[in-house]
């Protein structure tokens, strides 16, 4: 019994040390700012938003810019509302099981949390259409250039898992969060070290937009957008 208690003590100590290192690394690395955006850049003509629900971040883009039409990539007919009067699309990446099985935190199970945390589950893109964006603490706006918009577009499209015809794979489910969203199969693995917010931060870095060195939390991104 004594050996068991000692072993449990070491396990607990290890978890505490890991937690301290993990949260400290995020606190430090997320505060190291990359890619300062010049507000006077005359090439920055496209509205872009970072949207958070308090935990998870989405990248929000105009539905149509030049030849890029997100309604052709993610058809409106895949949403419950099928409304065609939207102007923006919010795109986020994450663990598929978490997205589909955990609409609220009370629905989270140990199995879902372990699969997501260990990086052994599948992933998905969650897209939501919006008519308008409301700025606030959890919704920050920045004007970006065509080159930055294209870099974000390329990153998002590269995250999609596609069928033999090169088309995004729509996930048919009743787990939508509202009338204007849908899910699609994605590439990559979600884990403790690469979360939905790490994906967003990575996209921002690729587009040379404000971002931290590394983060797993939404605040690690939002602090660069004030």
Rosetta blueprint (number, residue, H / E / L):
1 X L
2 X H
3 X H
4 X H
5 X H
6 X H
7 X H
8 X H
9 X H
10 X H
11 X H
12 X H
13 X H
14 X H
15 X H
16 X H
17 X H
18 X H
19 X H
20 X H
21 X H
22 X H
23 X H
24 X H
25 X H
26 X H
27 X H
28 X H
29 X H
30 X L
31 X L
32 X L
33 X E
34 X E
35 X L
36 X L
37 X L
38 X L
39 X L
40 X L
41 X L
42 X L
43 X L
44 X L
45 X L
46 X E
47 X E
48 X E
49 X E
50 X E
51 X E
52 X E
53 X L
54 X L
55 X L
56 X L
57 X E
58 X E
59 X E
60 X E
61 X E
62 X E
63 X L
64 X E
65 X E
66 X L
67 X L
68 X E
69 X E
70 X H
71 X H
72 X H
73 X H
74 X L
75 X L
76 X H
77 X H
78 X H
79 X L
80 X L
81 X L
82 X L
83 X L
84 X L
85 X L
86 X L
87 X L
88 X E
89 X E
90 X E
91 X E
92 X E
93 X E
94 X E
95 X E
96 X H
97 X H
98 X H
99 X H
100 X H
101 X H
102 X L
103 X L
104 X L
105 X H
106 X H
107 X H
108 X L
109 X L
110 X H
111 X H
112 X H
113 X H
114 X H
115 X H
116 X H
117 X H
118 X H
119 X L
120 X L
121 X L
122 X L
123 X E
124 X E
125 X E
126 X E
127 X E
128 X E
129 X E
130 X E
131 X L
132 X L
133 X L
134 X L
135 X L
136 X E
137 X L
138 X L
139 X E
140 X E
141 X E
142 X E
143 X E
144 X E
145 X L
146 X H
147 X H
148 X H
149 X H
150 X H
151 X H
152 X H
153 X H
154 X H
155 X H
156 X H
157 X H
158 X H
159 X H
160 X E
161 X L
162 X E
163 X L
164 X L
165 X L
166 X L
167 X L
168 X E
169 X L
170 X E
171 X E
172 X L
173 X L
174 X L
175 X L
176 X L
177 X L
178 X L
179 X L
180 X L
181 X E
182 X E
183 X E
184 X E
185 X E
186 X E
187 X L
188 X L
189 X L
190 X L
191 X L
192 X L
193 X L
194 X L
195 X L
196 X H
197 X H
198 X H
199 X H
200 X H
201 X H
202 X H
203 X H
204 X H
205 X H
206 X H
207 X L
208 X L
209 X L
210 X L
211 X E
212 X E
213 X L
214 X L
215 X L
216 X L
217 X L
218 X L
219 X H
220 X H
221 X H
222 X H
223 X L
224 X L
225 X L
226 X L
